[in-house]
Amino acid sequence: MPARTLPVVDATACCSTVTGGVLDADDAGRLARMFKALGDPTRVRLLSLIAAQPEREACICDLTEPVGLAQPTVSHHMKQLVDAGLVVREQRGRWAFYRVVDDTLAALSSALKP
């Protein structure tokens, strides 16, 4: 069987951040923080609950019962999601409201596409 020559492809034009070349330490750290925040099933569930709302936002008061955890525990999980840039927090009077950051989710998705 004759050998075939594969075309040379510019990795930056077609590939994701992770598979497109070597990441520098800052980019790797940033991606790792985001993925680490999603490494907990409760946080994935909280993100899903928020994303399922009509405005893609939810009050902390509406997140405790569905996950069956106390408000301080849910607040801790939400802080992890905020710190990772997956959601933003807005204080409205007594309650904190959280909104999904679609650009961050899109960036995470793109980071793993081959």
Contacts in CASP RR format, 6 or more apart in sequence:
PFRMAT RR
TARGET T0000
AUTHOR 0000-0000-0000
METHOD contacts of the structure
MODEL  1
MPARTLPVVDATACCSTVTGGVLDADDAGRLARMFKALGDPTRVRLLSLI
AAQPEREACICDLTEPVGLAQPTVSHHMKQLVDAGLVVREQRGRWAFYRV
VDDTLAALSSALKP
11 19 0 8 1.000
11 20 0 8 1.000
11 21 0 8 1.000
12 20 0 8 1.000
15 21 0 8 1.000
15 113 0 8 1.000
15 114 0 8 1.000
16 110 0 8 1.000
16 111 0 8 1.000
16 112 0 8 1.000
16 113 0 8 1.000
16 114 0 8 1.000
17 23 0 8 1.000
17 27 0 8 1.000
17 31 0 8 1.000
17 110 0 8 1.000
17 111 0 8 1.000
18 31 0 8 1.000
18 111 0 8 1.000
18 112 0 8 1.000
19 112 0 8 1.000
19 113 0 8 1.000
19 114 0 8 1.000
23 31 0 8 1.000
31 108 0 8 1.000
31 111 0 8 1.000
33 83 0 8 1.000
33 84 0 8 1.000
34 84 0 8 1.000
34 85 0 8 1.000
34 86 0 8 1.000
34 104 0 8 1.000
34 108 0 8 1.000
35 108 0 8 1.000
36 84 0 8 1.000
37 43 0 8 1.000
37 80 0 8 1.000
37 81 0 8 1.000
37 83 0 8 1.000
37 84 0 8 1.000
37 85 0 8 1.000
37 86 0 8 1.000
38 44 0 8 1.000
38 47 0 8 1.000
38 84 0 8 1.000
38 86 0 8 1.000
38 108 0 8 1.000
40 77 0 8 1.000
40 80 0 8 1.000
42 67 0 8 1.000
42 69 0 8 1.000
42 77 0 8 1.000
43 77 0 8 1.000
43 80 0 8 1.000
43 81 0 8 1.000
45 66 0 8 1.000
45 67 0 8 1.000
46 63 0 8 1.000
46 67 0 8 1.000
46 74 0 8 1.000
46 77 0 8 1.000
46 78 0 8 1.000
46 81 0 8 1.000
47 81 0 8 1.000
47 86 0 8 1.000
47 87 0 8 1.000
47 100 0 8 1.000
49 58 0 8 1.000
49 62 0 8 1.000
49 63 0 8 1.000
49 66 0 8 1.000
49 67 0 8 1.000
50 56 0 8 1.000
50 57 0 8 1.000
50 58 0 8 1.000
50 63 0 8 1.000
50 87 0 8 1.000
50 98 0 8 1.000
50 99 0 8 1.000
50 100 0 8 1.000
51 100 0 8 1.000
55 99 0 8 1.000
56 99 0 8 1.000
56 100 0 8 1.000
56 102 0 8 1.000
57 97 0 8 1.000
57 98 0 8 1.000
57 99 0 8 1.000
57 100 0 8 1.000
58 97 0 8 1.000
58 98 0 8 1.000
59 92 0 8 1.000
59 95 0 8 1.000
59 96 0 8 1.000
59 97 0 8 1.000
60 71 0 8 1.000
60 74 0 8 1.000
60 75 0 8 1.000
60 78 0 8 1.000
60 95 0 8 1.000
60 96 0 8 1.000
60 97 0 8 1.000
60 98 0 8 1.000
61 71 0 8 1.000
61 95 0 8 1.000
63 74 0 8 1.000
63 78 0 8 1.000
63 98 0 8 1.000
64 70 0 8 1.000
64 71 0 8 1.000
64 74 0 8 1.000
67 74 0 8 1.000
69 77 0 8 1.000
75 96 0 8 1.000
78 87 0 8 1.000
78 89 0 8 1.000
78 96 0 8 1.000
78 98 0 8 1.000
81 87 0 8 1.000
81 98 0 8 1.000
82 88 0 8 1.000
82 89 0 8 1.000
82 98 0 8 1.000
84 104 0 8 1.000
85 101 0 8 1.000
85 104 0 8 1.000
86 100 0 8 1.000
86 101 0 8 1.000
86 104 0 8 1.000
86 105 0 8 1.000
87 98 0 8 1.000
87 99 0 8 1.000
87 100 0 8 1.000
87 101 0 8 1.000
88 98 0 8 1.000
88 99 0 8 1.000
88 101 0 8 1.000
89 96 0 8 1.000
89 97 0 8 1.000
89 98 0 8 1.000
90 96 0 8 1.000
90 97 0 8 1.000
90 98 0 8 1.000
90 99 0 8 1.000
91 97 0 8 1.000
END
